[in-house]
Amino acid sequence: MTGTTPPKIVSPADNLSFECAQESCGFRGDECICRPMHNHFDKAQLRAARTLELNEGDQLAPEDFPEPVVFAVLTGVIAVESHLSDGRRSLLTLRLPGEYLDMNRADRHASGEVVALAPTSVKLLPRTVFEELLLLDANLRRIYWRRATDIMHQQFDHSSDLGKKTPTERMASFIFELRNRLNIPRFVEEFALPISRQSIADYLGLRAETVSRVFKGLEKEGLIKLVSKHQLAIIDFKGLRKIANGSRPRLSNHR
């Protein structure tokens, strides 16, 4: 594990209450993973699940764990990253609150390293425990497969965006991707940007200065409002969606 400070491991005893400790937890209501664990598992199995508190920049690799594990992102954002020989970084996939990442599958990507893009809390479950939980709980199994399918289709869309869309079109698509994956209600205009400009650039295959320029261009057109560095509001949903769909004249071809 690398990073400015070692990830904090919450003691197993802290995991023995199934009530969500944080209002911002991505697994709430019907999607709660703690409640079915308490319904189906004994204390020994419950203690196999741990919670990691990660700082922005902390990195994890499959080799850090003695057995295959699955991450459930409670808060924050993690990503699978790849580095080219010249040091350039690409973020291959993101995981937001309420989403899962199989660390063994992450190892099949270029570098196999997972990085926290913001202060992040993840529940770490041995894959054998997680697979048993899915077998025992039909509701959790249904939610997991729905999430997995959604992410798979989103990855298809993202790959297409990188290959065919301009920077402005990619950004518009990314804004809607964030809204959808963060489950922002339709009537809510303002929401948080959970990652930095540099991380957005690495995910969209752009330079950080291009990301800033595109944001300013969209704001100048009256399509969005940059409320703060990490807060954005959509002003013109229809206009922004046209850009995301590539159905209006292109604003920029700069990378």
N, C-alpha and C positions, 0 to 999 in steps of 0.2 A: 504494500500500500504506500502511496506517495501523497504528499500534500503538505500544507504548512503545519498542521497538527494532526495527530492520529485521530481517525474517526472515533467518536464516543460510542461505546457499546452499552446500551441500556440493559441493566441486569435482568435476568429471566424473571425475577420476582415482579418486576415492573410490568411484565406482559400478562400477568395472571388475571387482570381485570379486562372484561370485554368491552367496557364502555370506552368510546373514542375519547382520547385525551385532548384532542385539538379540534376546534371548530373547522379548521381548514383541511382536516384529513380527507384524502381523496376517496376513502372507502367508508361511506356513511350510508345509513338507511339499509335498503335491501342489498347493497353492495359490500356491507361490512364483512371483513374476513375474520375478525376476532371472535364474533359471536358463534359462527359455525364451528370454529376450532374448539370453543368451550363446550359446545353441544356434543361433539363427537370424540374428543381426545381426552386422555388422562393427563395428569400433571407432568409426567415424564415427557410426553409428546409436546405439550405446551412449552416446556422449557427448551425444546429444540429450536423454537422460533425466537429470534433476537431482533432488536431494533438498533439500527446504526444511525448515528447522527453525523452527517457529513458536512464539511465546510466547502465552500466554493473552491473548485480546483482539486479536491481530493480525488485520487484515482484508485480504482479497484480492478484486479485481474482475477480470472478463474483460479490461478495458482495460489491466491491468497486464502483459499478455502479448502479444507480437507476433503470435501465432498461436493458434488454438484448442488447449486443453490438457485433459488428463484427470488428475485427482488420484487416486492410490492411497494410502489412509491406512495408514501403517505402524504408528504408535502415536498415542495421543491421540484427540481428537474434533474434527471440524469441523461447521459447520452453515451453512445458507443462512438469512439473517436478513432481516426486513422491519421497517421503522419506520413507524409512523403519524405523522401531522402533529403530534400532541401529544407525540411522543417515545416512546410505548409500543413495545416491541420484541416481535416474535413470531419464534420459530425454526420455520421451515417444514419443515425436514427435517434429520436428523442423518446423519453418516457416521462409523462406528466402524472400528477396525482391521480390515483385510481387505476393506474396501468401497471402491467407486469413486465419483467425482463428476465428471461432465462439466461443465466450467466454462461452456461455451456454453449448456447447458441451464439452468444456474444463472442465467444472464443473463435468462432468460425469466420468472423470479420477480420479485416486486415491486421489490426494490432491487438484486438481482443480486449482492449482496455475500456473501462467504463469511467466516466468523469462526472462529477457533480458540477452543474452549471450555476448553482445557487445553493445557499444553505438548504440541506435536504435531509429528510427523515425517510428511511426505508425499512420495511420489515423483511428480514432475511429468513427464508424458509428452506430447509433441506428439500431437494426436489422429491425425494421419496415421501416426505410428509405432505408436501403440496399435492402430489398426485393422489395420495390416499384421501386427502380432504376433498378433492374434486369427485372422486368415486362415491364418497359418502354423502355429499351435499348436492342435490340436483339443482338448486337455485344458484349456488355459487358456480357450478359447472356451466350452466346456461349463460351467466353473466361473463364468465371468463372467455368462453368461445365467442360471444358477441364482441367483446373487446378485442380479442385476437384477430377476428375477421375485419373489424373496423380499421385496426392498425395496418393489417396487410393491404387493404385497399388504399389506405392513405399513403403507404409506401409506394404503391404503384403510381399514384397521382404525383407524389413528390419527385420520383425518378423522371416522369414525363416533364414536369415543370423545369427541372434542371437542364434537360436536353433541348427544350423547345421555346421556353418563355424568356422574355426580356427581364432585366432586374426589377422593373416596376411591376410587371405581371407576377413575378415570383413573390414579391413582397405582399401584393394584394392577396394572393393565394395563401400565403403564410398567416396573414392576419385572420382570415376566415378559418384556417386550420386550427389556430390557437383557440379561437372562440368555440369551435365545435368540441375540441378535445378538453377544454376547461369547463364545458357545459354551461357557458354563459347564456342566460335566458335571452330570447329574441328581442324583448323590449328594452334590454340594458345596452346602452351605447358604450359606456366606459368600462374598461377592464385592464388588468395588470399585464405588463410585458415581463414575464418571469426570468428572462435571460438578457445578457448584455448585448450591445450592438455587435461586438466581435463574435459572440457565439451565434447570433443571427446570421452574420456574414459567413461563418464557417458552415452553417447548415444549408444556406442558400447558394453556396459557391460564389460568393461575392467578396469584395473588399469592404472593410469597416466603413471607409469614407463613402463608398457607394451606398451602403445602407443608410447612412445619415442623410445623404443627398436625396435619396428616393423618399425617405420619410418627409423631408422638407418640401419636396415637390408635391407629394400627395396632400400635405397640409395647405400649401399655397393654392391648390385647386379646390380647396374646400371639401375634400373627401374625408379627411381625418383631422383630429386635433391631438397634438402631443401635449397632454395635460401636465406631464412631468417626464423625467428620464425613464421611468418604469411604468407609466400609465398612459393609455391611449384611448381615444374615443372615436368611434366611427360616426361621421356626420352625414355622409351620403352612401347608404348601403347599396342602392341600385347602381350608382356610378362606380363604386369600388368593385362590385361584383362583375361589372362589365369588363373592367381591367383584368380581374382574376381569370375571367373566361376567355381573354384575348379577343374580345368582340368590339374593341374600339381602337383608334389609331394609337400606335406605340409612342410612349413618351421619351424613352431612352434606350440606347443599346450599350451603354457603358457598363463595364464589369468592375 
